[in-house]
Amino acid sequence: MKVLVIHGPNLNMLGKRETDVYGTATIEEINSMIEREAKTLDVEVAFFQSNSEGDIVDAIQGAAGSYDGVILNPAAYTHTSVSIRDAIAGTGVPCVEIHISNVFKREEFRHKSFISPVAVGVISGLGINGYLLALRGLVNYLIAHAASR
């Protein structure tokens, strides 16, 4: 089983920006944590980060046929990107949306997600551990849906 983890805009700055909201872990530390968990689940993971909406769309489209699922932290694009939403819907690759912070405790504009309606699940507000929950949840989803085919 192969999973692509996509980190959206500004997540390359984790550990340096708004540590009161996002914590002190860097993207490299988060990726290492995910890799360790993936090994226990016998899952291959790959990572992609971009501040560019088009590059994220390309990564999602490229996941079709190469990955069984995607874990996506769309960051600020959550609330603005119809094109990322359409890429997820168009590829049919199962996707779990993840947010480090609880977006519903934050500014009103963060309460709307274009991604959630096309994701198989959403995790928000559990810090970086949300990535591990996303991985476990996605793996369980993929196993359950492979069995029903």
N, C-alpha and C positions, 0 to 999 in steps of 0.2 A: 504494500500500500504506500502511495506517495502523496504527500501534502505540501502545498506551497503556502508559505506564510508571507503575506504582503503587508508591509508597513507603509502607511501614507505620509503625507507632508508633515514636516517638522519632527517626525519621530526619530530622525537621526540626531536630534538634539536632546533626546531623553537623558536624564541625569544632570543636565545643565539648565534646562528651562523649566520654570514653574514647578520646582520640586515639591512645593506644598500641594500641588494637584496631582502630579504624575510620579512622584517619588524620585529616588536617586539612582535607580538602576539604569544602566546604559542599554542601548539597543543590542550591543554585543553580549551583555550579560543576559538579557532576555532571550536572545537567540540560543545561547549556551544552555540555558534552563530548559528551553523547548527541545533542544537536541537530546538532552539527557532523558527527558520524559518520553520522547519519540523512541529511543532505544528500548525502553522498558515495554513499549507497546509494539515493538517490531515494525516501526513505521519509518520510512525515509522522509526527511524534511529538507526543503530548500527555502531560502530566504530572498526577499526582494524588498528594497525600499526605494521610494522615489517621492520627490516633491512635485512631480509633474503628473497631472491628470491623464494625459495621453499615454505616458509610459505605464501607468497603472492599468489602463484599459488594455494596452498591448500585453501586459503580463497576464491578465485574466484571460484574454483570448488565447494566449499561448499555452495556458494551463489545460485547455481542452485537448484531450487525447494524450497528455503527458502526465497529468496529475489526477488523482482520484477525488481530491477536494482542495478547497482553499480556506485559509483563515485570513481574514481581512480586517485590519484596523484602518478604516478609510480616513480617520482623523477628521479634519475640517471638511473634507469632501463628502462626508456623511450627509451634510445638510445642504449641499449644493449640486452634487454631480448626478445628473440624469444619465450621462454617458457611462459612468462606472456601474450604475444600476442596470443599464441596458446590456452591458458586457456580461454581467453575471447572469441575467435572464437569458441572454442570447446563447451563451455557451452551454448552459445547463449543468455546469460544474457545481456540485454542492458547496455552499459557502457559509461559514459562520462569521458573523460580524462581531468584533470585539472592541471594547473601549476600556481603557485603564480607569478613567474616572467615571463617576455616575453622572451621565450627561443630563439626567433629569433633576439633579440638584444644582445645575449650573444655569447659565443664561437661557432665556426662553428660546432663542433661535436654535439652541442645541437640542431641543426636544423633538425636532422633526428629522427623521432619517429617510432618505430616498432608498437606502440599501436594505433596511429591515424587511420590507415586503417581499424581497426576492431571496432573502437568506433563509437557510434551514433553521437557524437559531441566532440569538443575540445575547452577548454577555457584556454587562456594563457595571462598572463600579467596584469590582473586586481586585483592583490593582493589577499588578503584573501576573498574579496567579490566575487571572481570567484567561490568559493565553493557554495555560495548562488545562483548564476546564474546557476551553474551546477545542483543544486537540483531542481530549478524551471524548467529548461529545461528538465531534465530527467522526472519529474512528467508530464509535458505537453506531452512529447514524449510517455510515457506509457499510458496516457489517450487516446491520438489520436490513438495509435496502438491497444488498447483494443477495441475501438469502431469499428475498421475496421476488427476485427476478426469475 
